[in-house]
């Protein structure tokens, strides 16, 4: 910790608060050059010599001011960059942000190339497409992932990714709803809720007016639904990011029954469903009654390496109704048509190729590769004596460091092993004491990272 100084504050140099905030309204932070090597800084009053910049009359969105520090993954990237400035020769391996690394299969890129070339011809050119997505792709998604589940192409909205659709769904619900999220969970659910004005202030590591559904080893990473009070919208990810845990059929049945009892809507994130290797459901719509209470969003990002291509979809069943009987899908269609001009026609050609027999086989090969990486990482931490979770049905390994700060563990692994992970507390208060390790990486990097971790914690 820094020693207490004139301004009467004390803050850890490694804390997100210190690193994210570089300016103060009443004073400026600058290093005392005579003590810089000791890592000591002091606050001195700013001389009133600088001219105030021109400002508009528009007030800042007060909800933006509620957001804590930076969004998790840009903050990790910033710390990685700072580490490389300090150690320019370091060979840093990133197992942090869940970005894919393996090339997109040829059968898929060939289809996108052909579609792109056709745009240079009169016959092949196309401009704006349907905001909901091309009919062939919507039909292929329905028949591939929702066969015999009562979902047809008209229920499917093709998009530029699940993360984008999460924000569009928040616009759909508006500011007067209360959400519940798994704790820990993907940060976009909470941050989009804050931006929409659904929450109160940030207090005790959480926002008021959000239900944090604790998911930990003690409850099998499935929340006690009886503890939820008056949630309108329940965000639920399975397999979960970051814990890697997939909900069982019985557990999802409980979730659907709870939503029907309380009148809630479930937003079910199935972005990792193809990683499931046991009998856990891959879609919420495998559960009886789910079409009346659930929306499902998914993506090609982690199946086909489309993190940069950007293509996903959201399913809004026609059976899902607001309290006044109005179809949710009609309002979501209006949101899509207002805020979005449809996914890229080139990306959609790639999506259609993904769902061909050859494309499905190629995607499964890529998924199998990442699952092998997952096993290497799990074996490494298990042999070192750590409690390790996830991995079986997801490309993430959730490692417990009891009694330690997640950010401190992140800093230790980066500083001493030159490996980037993700601090568990970035996913919610329930993630404190854990780190998430991603299996997205080249095989040689995963093996080298495992060697370094073994050396660090042997």
C-alpha positions, -999 to 999 in steps of 0.1 A, spaced: 0 0 0 11 36 -5 18 56 26 -9 81 35 -1 115 21 -13 152 21 -45 143 4 -53 116 30 -57 86 8 -42 52 5 -45 29 -25 -28 -2 -39 -7 4 -70 -21 -28 -84 -58 -20 -77 -82 -14 -106 -92 19 -90 -56 32 -90 -49 21 -126 -82 31 -141 -84 66 -127 -55 89 -137 -71 123 -129 -88 139 -100 -110 170 -99 -92 189 -71 -57 177 -75 -33 159 -98 -13 128 -91 24 130 -100 55 111 -90 80 127 -67 112 122 -88 134 119 -57 114 88 -45 103 73 -78 124 42 -74 106 34 -42 72 35 -60 61 64 -39 38 91 -52 23 122 -37 -6 145 -45 1 182 -50 -24 209 -56 -27 219 -93 -18 256 -99 -48 275 -113 -30 284 -145 -47 261 -170 -76 275 -189 -108 255 -187 -117 238 -219 -149 246 -238 -178 225 -227 -212 219 -242 -245 223 -223 -252 185 -226 -250 166 -193 -232 133 -192 -253 102 -189 -253 97 -151 -255 60 -156 -221 60 -173 -206 75 -142 -218 45 -122 -196 21 -141 -166 8 -122 -132 15 -137 -127 1 -172 -145 -28 -188 -127 -59 -177 -110 -71 -209 -97 -37 -221 -83 -33 -185 -64 -66 -188 -51 -55 -222 -39 -23 -207 -21 -41 -179 -5 -64 -204 7 -35 -224 22 -19 -193 40 -51 -185 55 -52 -219 67 -16 -215 84 -26 -183 98 -58 -198 101 -53 -236 118 -86 -242 92 -107 -223 75 -134 -243 40 -130 -230 14 -157 -235 -22 -147 -233 -47 -171 -218 -69 -143 -206 -95 -128 -229 -114 -156 -246 -103 -148 -282 -99 -177 -306 -65 -183 -322 -69 -211 -348 -76 -203 -384 -111 -204 -398 -116 -237 -417 -112 -235 -455 -147 -247 -462 -160 -216 -445 -135 -189 -458 -140 -202 -493 -177 -195 -491 -171 -160 -478 -145 -154 -505 -169 -165 -532 -196 -143 -518 -172 -113 -517 -161 -118 -553 -197 -121 -564 -203 -86 -551 -181 -74 -580 -207 -87 -605 -241 -73 -615 -256 -107 -610 -240 -113 -576 -242 -78 -561 -266 -73 -531 -271 -42 -509 -292 -41 -478 -305 -74 -467 -333 -83 -443 -325 -70 -408 -335 -103 -393 -310 -122 -415 -311 -141 -447 -338 -167 -449 -315 -196 -459 -293 -190 -428 -322 -186 -404 -336 -218 -417 -303 -236 -414 -299 -224 -378 -334 -236 -369 -329 -271 -385 -293 -275 -371 -297 -263 -335 -334 -264 -328 -347 -294 -347 -378 -309 -331 -378 -281 -304 -407 -261 -320 -384 -232 -331 -387 -222 -367 -368 -197 -389 -393 -168 -381 -382 -170 -344 -345 -164 -353 -328 -131 -356 -293 -132 -372 -269 -106 -357 -233 -94 -355 -228 -114 -323 -243 -124 -290 -227 -95 -271 -243 -70 -294 -277 -87 -289 -274 -86 -251 -274 -48 -254 -303 -48 -279 -323 -70 -255 -316 -44 -227 -330 -17 -249 -360 -39 -255 -366 -43 -217 -359 -7 -209 -349 9 -176 -378 -2 -154 -369 -39 -150 -348 -56 -124 -323 -82 -136 -307 -112 -119 -273 -126 -130 -252 -155 -120 -223 -145 -97 -198 -148 -113 -209 -141 -148 -200 -124 -181 -196 -87 -173 -217 -74 -203 -250 -84 -185 -243 -61 -156 -226 -33 -174 -254 -30 -200 -279 -30 -171 -260 -1 -155 -259 19 -187 -297 14 -193 -304 29 -158 -318 -3 -143 -295 -2 -113 -287 19 -83 -252 28 -71 -222 5 -67 -219 -5 -31 -200 -33 -14 -187 -47 -47 -221 -49 -63 -248 -27 -78 -281 -22 -60 -312 -34 -77 -294 -63 -93 -299 -98 -79 -265 -116 -78 -272 -154 -79 -242 -169 -62 -227 -199 -81 -198 -216 -64 -184 -251 -57 -207 -255 -27 -239 -253 -47 -225 -270 -78 -224 -236 -96 -262 -235 -98 -279 -208 -77 -305 -212 -50 -335 -198 -69 -355 -193 -37 -331 -164 -27 -341 -144 -58 -366 -116 -51 -387 -100 -78 -363 -103 -107 -380 -95 -141 -352 -107 -163 -328 -135 -155 -295 -137 -174 -282 -173 -174 -252 -186 -193 -246 -223 -198 -219 -235 -202 -210 -206 -179 -184 -180 -186 -162 -179 -165 -167 -210 -144 -171 -234 -173 -200 -252 -156 -229 -265 -176 -264 -267 -161 -281 -301 -160 -315 -309 -174 -330 -310 -139 -314 -276 -130 -327 -259 -162 -361 -275 -155 -360 -258 -121 -351 -225 -138 -379 -226 -163 -404 -236 -136 -392 -207 -115 -396 -182 -143 -432 -195 -150 -440 -192 -114 -427 -156 -111 -435 -143 -146 -398 -136 -153 -381 -138 -187 -349 -158 -190 -321 -146 -214 -302 -178 -220 -267 -174 -234 -256 -206 -252 -225 -193 -268 -205 -223 -257 -231 -250 -262 -211 -270 -288 -184 -276 -262 -208 -297 -241 -196 -333 -241 -222 -349 -217 -260 -350 -216 -264 -314 -204 -289 -295 -226 -274 -274 -254 -305 -252 -256 -330 -239 -231 -357 -249 -255 -350 -286 -247 -369 -279 -215 -408 -281 -216 -424 -247 -213 -392 -227 -221 -407 -211 -252 -431 -192 -230 -405 -177 -207 -371 -177 -225 -350 -160 -251 -318 -177 -263 -287 -159 -278 -257 -176 -294 -228 -171 -317 -204 -186 -343 -175 -168 -325 -161 -197 -304 -172 -225 -329 -158 -212 -362 -133 -186 -351 -157 -158 -359 -146 -134 -331 -135 -110 -358 -160 -119 -385 -189 -112 -362 -220 -134 -366 -245 -147 -341 -282 -151 -335 -310 -147 -310 -342 -168 -307 -373 -150 -296 -402 -176 -297 -436 -164 -308 -451 -179 -276 -432 -154 -254 -455 -126 -244 -453 -94 -223 -477 -90 -193 -502 -73 -216 -502 -102 -241 -481 -84 -267 -455 -106 -284 -419 -99 -273 -407 -109 -308 -426 -80 -324 -409 -54 -302 -375 -71 -306 -380 -70 -344 -387 -32 -341 -355 -28 -321 -335 -47 -347 -350 -28 -376 -343 5 -359 -308 -1 -345 -293 -26 -370 -291 -30 -408 -285 -67 -407 -254 -88 -405 -228 -86 -432 -238 -106 -463 -203 -120 -465 -204 -131 -429 -238 -148 -434 -223 -167 -464 -197 -180 -439 -224 -189 -414 -243 -209 -440 -211 -228 -448 -206 -234 -411 -239 -253 -410 -231 -275 -440 -220 -311 -433 -184 -302 -441 -186 -270 -420 -200 -287 -390 -173 -313 -391 -146 -286 -394 -160 -267 -365 -161 -298 -344 -124 -303 -352 -116 -268 -340 -136 -273 -308 -119 -306 -301 -85 -289 -305 -95 -263 -278 -108 -290 -255 -75 -307 -257 -59 -274 -246 -84 -273 -218 -73 -307 -206 -36 -297 -206 -44 -267 -185 -66 -286 -161 -40 -314 -156 -13 -287 -149 -32 -270 -121 -45 -303 -107 -10 -317 -104 0 -286 -86 -26 -292 -60 -52 -265 -69 -89 -270 -69 -99 -268 -105 -134 -264 -120 -149 -262 -155 -131 -275 -185 -152 -305 -193 -180 -286 -212 -163 -252 -219 -130 -238 -230 -124 -222 -196 -107 -235 -165 -117 -219 -131 -89 -222 -106 -92 -214 -69 -66 -195 -50 -82 -194 -15 -76 -164 6 -60 -144 -21 -70 -114 -42 -78 -123 -78 -60 -93 -91 -30 -101 -70 -28 -136 -85 -33 -121 -120 -4 -97 -113 18 -125 -99 13 -148 -128 19 -120 -153 50 -107 -135 66 -140 -127 55 -163 -155 47 -138 -183 12 -154 -187 -20 -134 -189 -51 -149 -171 -83 -132 -161 -90 -123 -124 -122 -139 -112 -134 -108 -93 -138 -91 -127 -168 -113 -132 -185 -103 -100 -180 -106 -62 -184 -143 -63 -153 -146 -85 -130 -133 -58 -102 -158 -51 -104 -174 -85 -87 -169 -119 -101 -179 -152 -76 -195 -177 -87 -197 -213 -79 -226 -235 -79 -205 -267 -43 -205 -278 -18 -222 -301 -8 -256 -287 29 -247 -283 18 -216 -263 -5 -236 -240 23 -261 -234 48 -234 -226 24 -216 -203 17 -248 -185 55 -253 -181 59 -218 -167 30 -222 -143 43 -255 -131 77 -238 -124 60 -209 -106 38 -230 -83 58 -262 -79 
